[in-house]
Amino acid sequence: MKLGELIFSQAALGRLNQMPLRAKTSLKVKRIVSRASSELESYEKVRTELLDKYGVKNEEKGEYEFKEPGSKEAFDKDFEELMESEVDLKFEKLMFSEIENETIASADLFALSWVISGMEEDEAKPENPAQ
């Protein structure tokens, strides 16, 4: 998976982690969150290094400013490369059946598609199969 996908799913993963699930499923989620957190910490460190390299932190505003000509474009290029980098998280995927009775937003399901197996099976079934 790409690092950008992990970043995109960060909030949804946090909500999944807060759901009251069966013990076995909760353990799977904990392992996924633990591995993802390690990658997210590394990402944040590299992102901050890029910001420090190309920008200047405005302490008053609490944000970075790009004052040198081309510095914003150079940052954007390096940041895009970072977001496209591959992340190899080793974990046991959740089966959709393990969470199908839970209330979960469709946007979260979309964001967590890399964590959940078995959602596509339902899509492949026709509504009214021919007899």
C-alpha positions in Angstrom: 0.0 0.0 0.0 1.0 3.6 -0.4 1.8 5.8 2.5 -0.9 8.3 1.3 -3.5 5.5 1.7 -2.4 5.0 5.3 -2.5 8.7 6.0 -6.0 8.9 4.4 -7.3 6.1 6.7 -5.8 7.3 9.9 -9.0 8.8 11.4 -11.1 5.8 10.3 -8.6 3.5 11.8 -8.8 5.4 15.1 -12.6 5.1 15.0 -12.4 1.3 14.3 -10.0 1.0 17.3 -12.6 2.6 19.6 -15.4 0.2 18.5 -16.5 -2.4 21.1 -15.7 -5.6 19.2 -15.3 -9.2 20.1 -12.0 -10.0 21.9 -10.4 -11.8 18.9 -11.4 -9.0 16.5 -10.2 -6.3 19.0 -6.8 -8.0 19.2 -6.5 -8.0 15.4 -7.4 -4.3 15.3 -4.9 -3.5 18.1 -2.1 -5.2 16.0 -3.1 -3.3 12.9 -3.1 0.0 14.8 0.2 -0.7 16.4 1.9 -1.4 13.1 0.2 1.6 11.4 1.2 3.9 14.3 4.9 3.0 13.8 4.7 4.0 10.1 2.7 7.1 11.0 5.4 8.2 13.5 8.1 7.8 10.8 6.0 9.7 8.3 5.5 12.6 10.7 9.2 12.8 11.4 10.1 12.9 7.7 7.3 15.4 7.0 8.7 17.7 9.7 12.2 17.3 8.3 10.9 18.3 4.8 9.1 21.3 6.3 12.3 22.4 8.1 14.3 21.9 4.9 12.1 24.0 2.7 10.2 26.3 5.0 10.5 28.5 8.1 8.2 27.9 11.0 6.2 30.9 12.0 5.8 30.4 15.7 3.2 33.1 16.0 0.9 31.4 13.4 2.0 27.9 14.2 2.6 27.0 10.6 5.4 26.9 8.0 6.0 29.6 5.4 7.9 29.1 2.2 9.8 32.3 1.5 12.6 31.2 -0.8 11.7 31.1 -4.5 10.8 27.6 -5.6 10.8 26.2 -2.0 7.1 25.5 -2.0 7.3 23.6 -5.3 10.3 21.7 -4.1 8.5 20.7 -0.9 5.4 19.7 -2.8 7.5 17.5 -5.1 9.3 15.7 -2.2 6.1 15.4 -0.2 4.3 13.8 -3.2 7.2 11.3 -3.5 6.8 10.6 0.2 3.1 10.0 -0.1 3.6 7.6 -3.0 6.2 5.5 -1.1 5.3 1.9 -0.4 4.5 0.8 3.1 4.6 -2.9 3.9 2.5 -3.6 7.0 2.3 -7.2 8.0 -0.9 -8.1 9.7 -3.9 -10.4 9.6 -6.8 -8.7 7.8 -10.2 -8.4 9.3 -13.0 -10.3 7.6 -16.0 -8.2 6.8 -18.1 -10.7 8.7 -16.3 -9.8 11.9 -17.6 -6.2 11.8 -20.7 -6.5 9.6 -23.1 -6.0 12.6 -21.3 -2.8 13.7 -22.4 0.7 12.8 -19.6 2.1 10.5 -19.7 4.9 8.0 -19.4 4.0 4.4 -16.5 6.5 4.1 -14.7 4.6 6.9 -15.2 1.3 5.1 -13.8 2.9 1.9 -10.8 4.3 3.9 -10.2 0.9 5.5 -10.5 -1.3 2.4 -6.8 -2.3 2.9 -7.7 -3.7 6.3 -10.9 -5.6 5.6 -11.4 -8.6 3.4 -14.6 -10.0 2.1 -16.5 -6.8 1.2 -16.1 -7.4 -2.6 -18.0 -10.7 -2.3 -21.2 -9.0 -1.6 -20.7 -6.7 -4.6 -20.3 -9.6 -6.9 -23.7 -11.1 -6.0 -26.6 -10.1 -8.3 -29.7 -8.6 -6.6 -32.1 -11.0 -8.3 -30.3 -14.0 -9.6 -31.9 -15.7 -12.6 -33.5 -19.0 -11.8 
